[in-house]
């Protein structure tokens, strides 16, 4: 005990019940002198009442008392929960053997004969209280151990060193592969497969040799599936061990899903990083192609070459957009979308994904209505369908995509996307769970179970409905209905945002801040060709110096968002403190979540996503300068 610490120890209470006043006084004096608190009662009824009020640690009880004798009091105390273990010493005559026998039958702990030797009595009281406390501790320990065992969701075996099962408690959460009586009649090596039984015996021996817990895992066939178990073995006594066996099938499945999700997350991060760097390269290629197109406008053959570069750049940009969609690093940006164009753009990639033994067929509605959805998400839907179809057609087949304009009751009009395959199909149980997150029919490690749940989320986010029809060996059909997009106000807003503004004979001053030298170079060249006065800086610190040294107006800050030393948002804040009327146009190749961490809310600022070309930059710069955004 540390200095200054004090523990309160409760004095033990003895209840003395005797109708003889002299006995009561002598008992009280002897017990008080020995450190006990004493309560007294003159008859049985009073004794029982006092016991119920104070719950003494020990009762000294005379056999013969008025109103209720000691035998009845003892019996009644024992019937109370608080009195079941209370020690009771009964006082009786020296030769009263009949009373002694009856006292024990009524539940007395011990007896004291008259005349009472009070010194001996005090020693006996102390001994009985110590023994009672020891019994209490043992009872509590056994009750605690029993509660712990009952709370375990596991099978518990008591096994002899030679493997004989001595005791068995079934699990509360799963059925064992044998009834309890068969376990108790057998050796552990006889109820388990040979290899597992041998492993168990070896673990039992190691438990005795090392005096440490031994652990091993094993699998058992469970119908058409396989159950995984974890066994822990610890030796106790000379020839026995305790074995605790847990079904860890679900735990291992969830762990495998976690690992698979982590792998997919890592792959997504890689895809997002590749897409960002690729977008930077595409931006340089796109701008360079635009500059070349202007300079080579009189050479038809070379112009065609440059246009081929631009088309390939646009195709590559679509690929990076799909990478970002796959990695789930691109926020949804709904816009009026023609599903036909997305299907046609995606089919080439799908043909490579599906392989040469799967035929891709299309049936597209003429003059298909637009729907409001992020085009990259449509590509993501088709990729998920194609991946599942490929796995369902290992020996080849047909993957079909179809679009339709549909009308139900006016004014309800919708666009239907139908995707089907001639694969193995699904049974009713699988159909009920097919859109559940992490549900997959693929082998462990091959599928995440997120594909169709992602499709379901995309469709619902776009206000659509999705249906599935499938039977075993008869293929699968998905039907998605998207609400038709009616132009009106939103279409006018789109037209206003995409209107082409002249990017020639301009005169404003633009500060271009970009840490990638090649990108900064093509931005500056393009803007200077349009007539702008251009200032440039490779980072935020240098940009502040340029702005302070420039005596004239700076009309626009064109800045990358993510840069070393200072972010684009921090730079814009610093410059606006110097030049309150400064307009800002951000450029980035990062997804929205990264921009928000940099202090830029994509939907609240003027922003261009890489890659883009000269006309896009010219239009966007003009929009911001003319306060159209």
C-alpha positions as CSV (number, residue, x, y, z in Angstrom):
1,X,0.0,0.0,0.0
2,X,1.3,3.5,-0.9
3,X,1.8,6.1,1.8
4,X,-1.4,8.0,2.4
5,X,-3.7,5.4,1.0
6,X,-6.4,4.1,3.3
7,X,-8.9,1.2,2.8
8,X,-12.0,1.1,4.8
9,X,-12.5,-2.4,6.4
10,X,-16.0,-3.1,7.6
11,X,-16.2,-4.5,11.2
12,X,-17.8,-8.0,11.2
13,X,-21.3,-8.2,12.8
14,X,-22.4,-11.0,15.1
15,X,-26.1,-11.4,16.0
16,X,-26.5,-13.0,19.4
17,X,-30.0,-14.5,20.0
18,X,-30.7,-15.8,23.5
19,X,-33.4,-15.3,26.1
20,X,-30.9,-15.5,28.9
21,X,-29.8,-11.9,29.6
22,X,-26.5,-13.1,31.3
23,X,-25.5,-15.0,28.2
24,X,-26.3,-12.0,26.0
25,X,-24.1,-9.7,28.1
26,X,-21.2,-12.1,28.4
27,X,-21.3,-12.8,24.6
28,X,-21.5,-9.1,23.8
29,X,-18.5,-8.3,26.1
30,X,-16.3,-11.0,24.8
31,X,-17.1,-10.3,21.1
32,X,-16.7,-6.5,21.5
33,X,-13.3,-6.9,23.1
34,X,-12.3,-9.0,20.1
35,X,-13.2,-6.4,17.6
36,X,-16.7,-7.5,16.6
37,X,-19.9,-5.5,16.5
38,X,-22.7,-7.2,18.3
39,X,-26.5,-7.1,17.9
40,X,-28.7,-8.9,20.4
41,X,-32.2,-10.4,20.3
42,X,-34.3,-11.8,23.2
43,X,-36.4,-14.3,21.3
44,X,-36.7,-16.0,17.9
45,X,-39.1,-13.5,16.2
46,X,-36.9,-10.5,17.2
47,X,-33.8,-12.4,16.0
48,X,-35.3,-13.1,12.6
49,X,-36.4,-9.5,12.2
50,X,-33.0,-8.1,13.1
51,X,-31.3,-10.6,10.7
52,X,-33.4,-9.4,7.8
53,X,-32.5,-5.8,8.6
54,X,-28.7,-6.0,9.1
55,X,-27.6,-9.3,7.5
56,X,-24.9,-10.1,10.1
57,X,-21.7,-12.0,9.2
58,X,-22.5,-14.7,11.8
59,X,-25.4,-15.8,14.1
60,X,-24.9,-17.2,17.6
61,X,-28.3,-18.8,18.3
62,X,-29.7,-20.5,21.4
63,X,-31.7,-23.6,20.8
64,X,-34.5,-23.0,23.3
65,X,-36.2,-19.6,23.1
66,X,-39.7,-18.3,23.4
67,X,-42.1,-17.6,20.4
68,X,-39.7,-19.3,17.9
69,X,-37.0,-21.8,18.8
70,X,-33.5,-21.8,17.3
71,X,-34.2,-24.7,14.9
72,X,-37.0,-22.8,13.2
73,X,-35.0,-19.6,13.1
74,X,-32.1,-21.5,11.5
75,X,-34.4,-23.0,8.9
76,X,-35.9,-19.7,8.0
77,X,-32.5,-18.0,7.7
78,X,-31.3,-20.7,5.4
79,X,-34.4,-20.2,3.1
80,X,-33.4,-16.5,2.5
81,X,-30.9,-15.7,-0.3
82,X,-28.8,-13.5,2.0
83,X,-28.8,-16.3,4.7
84,X,-27.9,-19.3,2.6
85,X,-24.2,-19.1,3.4
86,X,-24.3,-17.2,6.7
87,X,-22.5,-19.2,9.4
88,X,-24.8,-20.2,12.3
89,X,-23.5,-21.4,15.6
90,X,-26.2,-23.0,17.8
91,X,-25.8,-23.2,21.6
92,X,-27.1,-26.3,23.2
93,X,-26.6,-28.5,26.3
94,X,-23.5,-30.6,26.7
95,X,-25.3,-33.9,26.5
96,X,-28.1,-32.9,24.2
97,X,-27.0,-35.1,21.2
98,X,-30.5,-35.1,19.8
99,X,-30.5,-31.2,19.5
100,X,-27.0,-31.3,18.0
101,X,-28.2,-33.7,15.2
102,X,-31.3,-31.6,14.6
103,X,-29.3,-28.4,14.5
104,X,-27.1,-29.8,11.7
105,X,-30.2,-31.0,9.8
106,X,-31.7,-27.4,10.0
107,X,-28.5,-26.0,8.5
108,X,-26.4,-25.0,11.5
109,X,-22.7,-24.5,10.7
110,X,-21.5,-25.6,14.1
111,X,-22.6,-25.9,17.7
112,X,-21.4,-24.6,21.1
113,X,-22.1,-26.5,24.3
114,X,-23.0,-25.0,27.6
115,X,-21.4,-23.8,29.8
116,X,-19.7,-21.6,27.1
117,X,-15.9,-21.1,27.2
118,X,-15.9,-17.6,25.7
119,X,-12.2,-17.7,24.8
120,X,-12.7,-20.9,22.8
121,X,-15.9,-19.4,21.3
122,X,-14.0,-16.3,20.0
123,X,-11.4,-18.5,18.3
124,X,-14.1,-20.7,16.8
125,X,-16.0,-17.6,15.5
126,X,-12.8,-16.2,13.9
127,X,-12.0,-19.6,12.3
128,X,-15.5,-20.0,10.9
129,X,-15.6,-16.5,9.5
130,X,-12.2,-17.1,7.7
131,X,-13.4,-20.4,6.3
132,X,-16.7,-18.8,5.2
133,X,-14.8,-16.0,3.4
134,X,-12.7,-18.6,1.6
135,X,-15.8,-20.5,0.6
136,X,-17.4,-17.2,-0.6
137,X,-14.3,-16.5,-2.8
138,X,-14.4,-20.0,-4.2
139,X,-18.1,-19.9,-4.9
140,X,-17.7,-16.5,-6.6
141,X,-14.8,-17.7,-8.6
142,X,-16.7,-20.8,-9.7
143,X,-19.7,-18.7,-10.6
144,X,-17.6,-16.3,-12.6
145,X,-15.9,-19.1,-14.4
146,X,-19.2,-20.7,-15.1
147,X,-20.6,-17.5,-16.5
148,X,-17.6,-17.0,-18.7
149,X,-17.9,-20.5,-20.0
150,X,-21.6,-20.1,-20.7
151,X,-21.0,-16.8,-22.5
152,X,-18.4,-18.3,-24.9
153,X,-19.9,-19.0,-28.3
154,X,-17.5,-22.0,-28.7
155,X,-17.4,-25.7,-28.3
156,X,-15.5,-26.7,-25.1
157,X,-13.8,-30.1,-24.7
158,X,-12.1,-31.6,-21.7
159,X,-9.7,-34.2,-23.2
160,X,-7.4,-36.7,-21.6
161,X,-3.7,-36.8,-22.8
162,X,-4.4,-39.9,-25.0
163,X,-7.2,-38.1,-26.8
164,X,-10.2,-39.5,-24.9
165,X,-12.9,-36.8,-24.6
166,X,-14.0,-36.6,-21.0
167,X,-16.5,-33.7,-21.2
168,X,-18.1,-31.6,-24.0
169,X,-20.1,-28.5,-24.1
170,X,-21.8,-27.6,-27.5
171,X,-21.4,-24.1,-29.0
172,X,-24.1,-21.6,-28.7
173,X,-23.7,-20.2,-32.2
174,X,-23.2,-23.2,-34.4
175,X,-24.0,-26.9,-34.7
176,X,-21.1,-29.4,-34.2
177,X,-20.7,-32.1,-36.9
178,X,-21.5,-34.8,-34.3
179,X,-24.1,-35.1,-31.4
180,X,-22.7,-34.6,-27.9
181,X,-23.0,-38.3,-26.9
182,X,-20.9,-39.4,-29.8
183,X,-18.1,-37.0,-28.7
184,X,-18.2,-38.3,-25.2
185,X,-17.9,-41.9,-26.4
186,X,-14.9,-41.3,-28.6
187,X,-11.3,-40.1,-28.8
188,X,-10.6,-36.8,-30.5
189,X,-8.5,-38.5,-33.2
190,X,-11.5,-40.7,-34.1
191,X,-14.0,-37.8,-34.6
192,X,-11.8,-35.7,-36.8
193,X,-10.2,-36.3,-40.2
194,X,-6.8,-38.2,-39.8
195,X,-4.6,-35.2,-40.5
196,X,-6.6,-32.9,-38.2
197,X,-6.8,-35.5,-35.4
198,X,-3.0,-36.0,-35.5
199,X,-2.5,-32.2,-35.4
200,X,-4.7,-32.1,-32.3
201,X,-2.7,-34.8,-30.5
202,X,0.5,-33.0,-31.3
203,X,-0.9,-29.8,-29.9
204,X,-1.9,-31.6,-26.7
205,X,1.6,-32.9,-26.2
206,X,3.1,-29.5,-26.8
207,X,0.7,-28.0,-24.3
208,X,2.1,-30.3,-21.6
209,X,5.7,-29.8,-22.7
210,X,5.6,-26.0,-22.9
211,X,2.8,-25.3,-20.4
212,X,1.5,-22.7,-22.9
213,X,-1.6,-22.3,-25.0
214,X,-1.4,-24.1,-28.3
215,X,-3.4,-22.9,-31.3
216,X,-4.1,-24.4,-34.7
217,X,-6.7,-24.0,-37.5
218,X,-8.4,-26.7,-39.5
219,X,-11.3,-27.0,-42.0
220,X,-14.2,-29.4,-42.2
221,X,-16.6,-30.0,-45.1
222,X,-20.1,-28.7,-44.3
223,X,-22.5,-29.7,-47.1
224,X,-21.3,-28.1,-50.3
225,X,-19.2,-25.5,-48.4
226,X,-16.3,-25.6,-46.1
227,X,-16.2,-24.5,-42.4
228,X,-13.1,-23.2,-40.8
229,X,-12.3,-23.7,-37.2
230,X,-9.7,-22.3,-34.7
231,X,-8.8,-24.6,-31.7
232,X,-6.9,-23.5,-28.6
233,X,-5.6,-26.1,-26.2
234,X,-4.2,-25.6,-22.6
235,X,-3.1,-28.2,-20.2
236,X,-4.4,-28.4,-16.6
237,X,-3.7,-31.1,-14.1
238,X,-1.3,-34.0,-15.0
239,X,-3.3,-35.7,-17.8
240,X,-6.0,-33.3,-19.1
241,X,-6.3,-30.4,-21.4
242,X,-9.1,-27.9,-22.1
243,X,-9.8,-27.3,-25.8
244,X,-11.9,-24.3,-27.0
245,X,-13.0,-24.6,-30.6
246,X,-14.5,-21.6,-32.5
247,X,-16.1,-21.5,-35.9
248,X,-14.2,-18.7,-37.7
249,X,-15.7,-19.2,-41.2
250,X,-17.6,-15.9,-41.2
251,X,-14.7,-14.1,-39.6
252,X,-12.3,-15.4,-42.3
253,X,-14.7,-14.5,-45.0
254,X,-15.1,-10.9,-43.7
255,X,-11.3,-10.7,-43.3
256,X,-10.8,-11.8,-46.9
257,X,-13.3,-9.2,-48.1
258,X,-11.5,-6.6,-46.1
259,X,-8.2,-7.6,-47.7
260,X,-9.8,-7.6,-51.1
261,X,-11.3,-4.1,-50.5
262,X,-8.0,-2.8,-49.4
263,X,-6.4,-4.2,-52.6
264,X,-9.1,-2.6,-54.6
265,X,-8.6,0.7,-52.7
266,X,-4.8,0.5,-53.4
267,X,-5.5,-0.2,-57.0
268,X,-8.0,2.7,-57.1
269,X,-5.3,5.1,-55.6
270,X,-2.9,3.8,-58.2
271,X,-5.4,4.3,-61.0
272,X,-6.2,7.8,-59.7
273,X,-2.5,8.7,-59.6
274,X,-1.9,7.4,-63.1
275,X,-4.9,9.3,-64.4
276,X,-3.7,12.6,-62.9
277,X,-0.2,12.3,-64.4
278,X,-1.6,11.1,-67.7
279,X,-4.0,14.0,-67.8
280,X,-1.0,16.4,-67.4
281,X,0.7,14.8,-70.4
282,X,-2.5,14.8,-72.5
283,X,-3.0,18.6,-71.7
284,X,0.5,19.3,-73.2
285,X,-0.3,17.1,-76.3
286,X,-3.7,18.7,-76.8
287,X,-2.4,22.2,-76.6
288,X,0.6,21.4,-78.8
289,X,-1.7,19.9,-81.4
290,X,-3.9,23.0,-81.3
291,X,-0.9,25.3,-81.9
292,X,0.4,23.1,-84.7
293,X,-3.1,23.1,-86.3
294,X,-3.0,26.9,-86.5
295,X,0.6,27.1,-87.9
296,X,0.0,24.3,-90.4
297,X,-3.4,25.4,-91.6
298,X,-2.2,25.6,-95.3
299,X,-0.8,22.1,-95.3
300,X,-3.9,19.8,-95.6
301,X,-2.0,16.5,-95.0
302,X,-0.2,17.7,-91.9
303,X,-3.5,19.2,-90.5
304,X,-5.1,15.8,-90.9
305,X,-2.2,14.3,-88.9
306,X,-2.6,16.9,-86.2
307,X,-6.4,16.2,-86.1
308,X,-5.6,12.5,-85.7
309,X,-3.4,13.4,-82.7
310,X,-6.3,15.5,-81.2
311,X,-8.8,12.6,-81.7
312,X,-6.4,10.1,-80.0
313,X,-5.9,12.6,-77.2
314,X,-9.6,12.9,-76.7
315,X,-9.9,9.1,-76.7
316,X,-7.1,8.9,-74.1
317,X,-8.9,11.5,-72.0
318,X,-12.0,9.3,-72.0
319,X,-9.8,6.4,-70.8
320,X,-8.4,8.4,-67.9
321,X,-12.0,9.5,-67.0
322,X,-12.9,5.8,-66.8
323,X,-9.9,5.1,-64.7
324,X,-11.1,7.8,-62.2
325,X,-14.6,6.4,-62.3
326,X,-13.2,2.9,-61.6
327,X,-11.1,4.2,-58.7
328,X,-14.3,6.1,-57.4
329,X,-12.2,9.2,-57.2
330,X,-14.4,11.3,-59.5
331,X,-17.5,12.9,-58.1
332,X,-20.8,12.7,-60.0
333,X,-21.3,15.6,-62.5
334,X,-24.7,15.0,-64.1
335,X,-25.2,16.6,-67.6
336,X,-27.5,16.0,-70.6
337,X,-26.2,12.8,-72.0
338,X,-26.9,10.7,-75.2
339,X,-26.6,7.1,-74.1
340,X,-26.1,6.0,-77.7
341,X,-22.8,7.9,-77.9
342,X,-21.6,6.4,-74.6
343,X,-22.4,2.9,-75.8
344,X,-20.7,3.5,-79.1
345,X,-17.6,5.0,-77.4
346,X,-17.4,2.2,-74.9
347,X,-17.9,-0.8,-77.2
348,X,-14.3,-0.9,-78.4
349,X,-13.0,-1.2,-74.8
350,X,-15.7,-3.8,-74.0
351,X,-14.7,-5.9,-77.0
352,X,-11.1,-6.1,-75.6
353,X,-12.4,-6.8,-72.1
354,X,-14.8,-9.5,-73.2
355,X,-12.4,-11.3,-75.5
356,X,-12.6,-12.6,-79.0
357,X,-15.0,-15.5,-78.2
358,X,-17.8,-13.2,-77.0
359,X,-19.7,-11.3,-79.7
360,X,-20.8,-7.7,-78.9
361,X,-24.1,-6.6,-80.6
362,X,-25.8,-3.3,-80.6
363,X,-29.4,-2.1,-81.3
364,X,-29.6,1.6,-80.8
365,X,-32.7,3.8,-81.1
366,X,-32.6,6.6,-83.7
367,X,-32.9,10.1,-82.2
368,X,-32.6,8.8,-78.7
369,X,-33.7,11.3,-76.0
370,X,-31.1,12.7,-73.6
371,X,-30.9,11.7,-69.9
372,X,-29.4,13.6,-67.0
373,X,-26.4,11.6,-65.7
374,X,-22.7,11.7,-65.5
375,X,-21.4,10.1,-68.7
376,X,-18.5,8.4,-66.9
377,X,-21.0,6.6,-64.7
378,X,-22.7,5.2,-67.7
379,X,-19.4,3.8,-68.8
380,X,-18.9,2.4,-65.3
381,X,-22.3,0.6,-65.5
382,X,-21.5,-1.0,-68.9
383,X,-18.0,-2.1,-67.6
384,X,-19.6,-3.8,-64.6
385,X,-22.2,-5.6,-66.7
386,X,-19.5,-6.7,-69.2
387,X,-17.2,-8.0,-66.4
388,X,-20.0,-10.1,-65.0
389,X,-21.1,-11.3,-68.4
390,X,-17.5,-12.4,-69.3
391,X,-17.4,-14.5,-66.1
392,X,-20.8,-16.0,-66.9
393,X,-19.7,-17.0,-70.5
394,X,-16.3,-18.8,-70.1
395,X,-16.9,-20.7,-73.4
396,X,-18.1,-17.7,-75.3
397,X,-21.5,-16.2,-76.1
398,X,-23.2,-12.9,-77.0
399,X,-23.2,-9.6,-75.1
400,X,-26.0,-7.3,-76.3
401,X,-26.7,-3.6,-75.6
402,X,-29.9,-1.9,-76.7
403,X,-31.4,1.6,-76.2
404,X,-35.1,2.6,-76.5
405,X,-37.3,5.7,-76.2
406,X,-40.2,4.6,-74.0
407,X,-43.5,6.2,-73.0
408,X,-45.8,5.1,-70.2
409,X,-48.5,7.6,-69.1
410,X,-48.0,11.2,-70.2
411,X,-45.9,13.1,-69.3
412,X,-43.8,10.2,-68.1
413,X,-41.1,9.4,-70.7
414,X,-37.9,7.5,-70.1
415,X,-35.0,6.1,-71.9
416,X,-34.4,2.3,-71.5
417,X,-30.9,0.8,-71.6
418,X,-31.1,-3.0,-72.0
419,X,-27.9,-5.1,-71.4
420,X,-28.1,-8.9,-71.8
421,X,-25.8,-12.0,-72.1
422,X,-26.2,-15.6,-73.0
423,X,-24.3,-16.8,-69.9
424,X,-24.9,-19.2,-67.1
425,X,-27.7,-17.1,-65.5
426,X,-28.6,-17.0,-61.8
427,X,-31.0,-18.9,-59.5
428,X,-33.7,-17.2,-57.4
429,X,-31.7,-17.0,-54.2
430,X,-28.8,-15.2,-56.0
431,X,-31.3,-12.8,-57.8
432,X,-32.6,-11.7,-54.4
433,X,-29.2,-10.7,-53.2
434,X,-27.5,-9.6,-56.4
435,X,-27.5,-5.9,-55.5
436,X,-26.3,-6.3,-51.9
437,X,-22.8,-4.8,-51.2
438,X,-20.1,-7.5,-50.9
439,X,-22.3,-10.2,-52.2
440,X,-20.5,-12.2,-54.9
441,X,-20.9,-15.6,-56.5
442,X,-17.2,-15.5,-57.6
443,X,-14.4,-17.4,-56.0
444,X,-12.8,-15.8,-53.0
445,X,-10.3,-13.2,-54.0
446,X,-11.8,-12.7,-57.6
447,X,-14.7,-10.4,-56.9
448,X,-15.4,-7.6,-54.4
449,X,-19.2,-7.8,-54.6
450,X,-19.3,-4.1,-55.2
451,X,-20.0,-4.0,-58.9
452,X,-23.7,-4.4,-59.1
453,X,-24.3,-2.5,-55.8
454,X,-22.4,0.4,-57.4
455,X,-24.6,0.1,-60.5
456,X,-27.7,0.2,-58.3
457,X,-26.5,3.3,-56.5
458,X,-25.7,5.1,-59.8
459,X,-29.1,4.3,-61.3
460,X,-31.0,5.4,-58.2
461,X,-28.9,8.6,-57.9
462,X,-30.0,9.4,-61.5
463,X,-33.6,8.9,-60.6
464,X,-33.8,5.6,-62.6
465,X,-35.1,2.1,-62.0
466,X,-33.3,-1.2,-62.6
467,X,-34.7,-4.7,-63.2
468,X,-33.1,-8.0,-63.7
469,X,-34.4,-11.2,-65.2
470,X,-32.3,-14.4,-65.2
471,X,-32.6,-18.2,-65.0
472,X,-29.9,-20.8,-64.7
473,X,-28.3,-21.7,-68.1
474,X,-30.6,-19.1,-69.9
475,X,-28.6,-15.9,-69.5
476,X,-29.3,-12.6,-67.8
477,X,-31.1,-9.4,-68.9
478,X,-30.8,-6.0,-67.1
479,X,-33.2,-3.2,-67.9
480,X,-32.5,0.3,-66.7
481,X,-35.1,3.1,-67.1
482,X,-33.7,6.7,-66.9
483,X,-36.1,9.7,-66.8
484,X,-36.0,11.7,-70.1
485,X,-34.2,15.0,-69.8
486,X,-36.4,17.9,-70.9
487,X,-34.2,20.9,-72.0
488,X,-36.0,24.1,-71.0
489,X,-34.2,26.0,-68.3
490,X,-31.4,23.5,-67.7
491,X,-30.7,23.2,-71.4
492,X,-30.5,27.0,-71.7
493,X,-28.0,27.1,-68.8
494,X,-25.9,24.4,-70.6
495,X,-26.0,26.3,-73.8
496,X,-25.0,29.5,-72.1
497,X,-22.1,27.8,-70.3
498,X,-20.8,26.2,-73.5
499,X,-21.3,29.1,-75.8
500,X,-18.2,29.8,-77.8
501,X,-16.5,33.1,-77.0
502,X,-14.0,34.8,-79.3
503,X,-10.5,34.2,-78.0
504,X,-8.7,36.7,-80.3
505,X,-7.7,40.4,-80.0
506,X,-7.8,40.2,-76.2
507,X,-5.9,42.7,-74.0
508,X,-6.3,41.7,-70.4
509,X,-3.4,40.7,-68.1
510,X,-3.3,37.1,-66.9
511,X,-1.0,35.6,-64.2
512,X,-0.4,31.9,-65.0
513,X,0.9,29.8,-62.1
514,X,1.7,26.1,-62.8
515,X,4.5,24.0,-61.4
516,X,4.7,21.8,-64.5
517,X,7.0,23.7,-66.9
518,X,5.6,22.2,-70.2
519,X,1.9,22.8,-69.1
520,X,2.7,26.4,-68.1
521,X,4.5,26.9,-71.4
522,X,1.6,25.8,-73.6
523,X,-0.9,27.8,-71.5
524,X,1.2,31.0,-71.9
525,X,1.8,30.5,-75.6
526,X,-2.0,29.9,-76.2
527,X,-3.0,33.0,-74.2
528,X,-0.4,35.2,-75.8
529,X,-1.5,34.1,-79.2
530,X,-5.0,35.4,-78.3
531,X,-3.6,38.8,-77.4
532,X,-3.4,38.6,-73.6
533,X,-0.5,40.0,-71.7
534,X,0.8,37.0,-69.7
535,X,2.8,36.9,-66.5
536,X,4.0,33.5,-65.3
537,X,5.3,31.8,-62.2
538,X,6.2,28.2,-61.2
539,X,4.8,28.4,-57.7
540,X,2.8,30.5,-55.3
541,X,5.8,32.2,-53.6
542,X,7.2,33.3,-57.0
543,X,3.7,34.4,-58.1
544,X,3.4,36.8,-55.1
545,X,6.7,38.3,-56.1
546,X,5.6,38.8,-59.7
547,X,2.3,40.3,-58.6
548,X,4.1,42.8,-56.2
549,X,6.6,43.8,-58.9
550,X,4.0,44.3,-61.6
551,X,2.8,47.9,-61.6
552,X,-0.2,47.4,-63.9
553,X,-3.5,45.6,-63.5
554,X,-3.8,41.8,-63.2
555,X,-7.2,40.8,-64.4
556,X,-7.1,37.1,-63.9
557,X,-5.2,34.5,-61.9
558,X,-5.0,31.2,-63.8
559,X,-3.6,28.7,-61.2
560,X,-3.1,25.0,-60.6
561,X,-4.7,23.9,-57.3
562,X,-2.2,21.5,-56.0
563,X,1.4,22.9,-55.9
564,X,4.4,22.7,-53.7
565,X,5.0,25.4,-51.1
566,X,1.6,27.1,-51.5
567,X,-1.7,25.8,-52.8
568,X,-3.7,27.6,-55.5
569,X,-6.4,28.5,-52.9
570,X,-3.9,30.0,-50.5
571,X,-2.3,32.0,-53.4
572,X,-5.6,33.3,-54.5
573,X,-6.4,34.5,-50.9
574,X,-3.0,36.3,-50.6
575,X,-3.4,38.0,-54.0
576,X,-7.0,39.1,-53.4
577,X,-5.8,40.8,-50.3
578,X,-3.5,42.8,-52.5
579,X,-5.9,43.1,-55.5
580,X,-9.5,42.7,-54.4
581,X,-11.0,42.8,-57.9
582,X,-8.8,39.8,-59.1
583,X,-10.7,37.0,-60.8
584,X,-9.5,33.4,-60.4
585,X,-9.7,30.4,-62.6
586,X,-8.4,27.1,-61.2
587,X,-6.9,24.3,-63.2
588,X,-6.5,20.8,-61.9
589,X,-6.2,17.1,-62.8
590,X,-7.2,15.9,-59.3
591,X,-10.6,14.6,-58.2
592,X,-13.0,16.7,-56.1
593,X,-12.1,15.2,-52.7
594,X,-8.5,16.3,-53.2
595,X,-9.6,19.8,-54.1
596,X,-11.7,20.1,-51.0
597,X,-8.7,19.2,-48.9
598,X,-6.9,22.1,-50.6
599,X,-9.7,24.5,-49.6
600,X,-11.4,24.6,-53.1
601,X,-15.1,23.6,-53.4
602,X,-15.4,22.6,-57.1
603,X,-19.0,23.7,-57.5
604,X,-18.4,27.2,-56.0
605,X,-15.4,28.3,-58.1
606,X,-14.4,28.6,-61.8
607,X,-12.6,25.4,-62.6
608,X,-11.2,23.5,-65.6
609,X,-10.5,19.8,-65.3
610,X,-7.4,18.5,-67.2
611,X,-7.1,17.5,-69.9
612,X,-8.5,20.2,-72.2
613,X,-7.5,22.0,-75.4
614,X,-7.0,25.6,-76.6
615,X,-10.6,26.4,-77.4
616,X,-11.8,25.2,-73.9
617,X,-9.2,27.4,-72.2
618,X,-10.0,30.4,-74.4
619,X,-13.7,30.1,-73.8
620,X,-13.3,29.5,-70.0
621,X,-10.9,32.4,-69.6
622,X,-13.3,34.7,-71.5
623,X,-16.3,33.5,-69.4
624,X,-14.5,34.4,-66.2
625,X,-13.2,37.8,-67.4
626,X,-16.7,38.7,-68.6
627,X,-18.1,37.5,-65.3
628,X,-20.2,34.7,-66.9
629,X,-19.2,32.3,-64.2
